[in-house]
Amino acid sequence: MHFRKATVSDADFISEALKDILALHATGRGDIFRPCGAKYDKNAVIKLLYEEDKHLFVAVEGETVCGYAICCINIKKDDPVLKDRTVFYLDDLYILPSFRGKGSGKAFMDHLFDYAKDLDCDSFELNVWEFDGSATDFYKKCGLTTQRRIMEKPLK
């Protein structure tokens, strides 16, 4: 398996995979997520490819694109409370189900960690929904720890 920057030819794969991610979230938190659609359609994915602070990658096994990651760089500067820092933020990570549990995701994360280090980022961050225990467990196995929590009390 190897990893490369995503190209326009990967936009179909990414936009379709985003539908799978939404379906997972809608199943886990139907009170928040719509049952169909995607965060980005194909055209929006293509636009992301050209945004300076966005970094899109694909995982490739042989000739098969089997995963993607959408990342961005968040620069925190001149905050009156927080120290200046550069954060590599993982917005989305997806591996085709047939490639899961075989080390593909871990290898992809290691690639992203190395990329963030090469950019001299201070931190690698992501959000994970509490309902998705398998994702939380995966990220913990990759060495991530909980930084903070968002807590809620539904009122309806």
Secondary structure as GFF3:
##gff-version 3
##sequence-region A 1 156
A	DSSP	beta_strand	2	5	.	.	.	ID=ss1
A	DSSP	three_ten_helix	8	10	.	.	.	ID=ss2
A	DSSP	alpha_helix	11	28	.	.	.	ID=ss3
A	DSSP	alpha_helix	42	49	.	.	.	ID=ss4
A	DSSP	beta_strand	54	61	.	.	.	ID=ss5
A	DSSP	beta_strand	64	76	.	.	.	ID=ss6
A	DSSP	beta_strand	85	95	.	.	.	ID=ss7
A	DSSP	three_ten_helix	97	99	.	.	.	ID=ss8
A	DSSP	alpha_helix	104	118	.	.	.	ID=ss9
A	DSSP	beta_strand	123	126	.	.	.	ID=ss10
A	DSSP	alpha_helix	133	141	.	.	.	ID=ss11
###
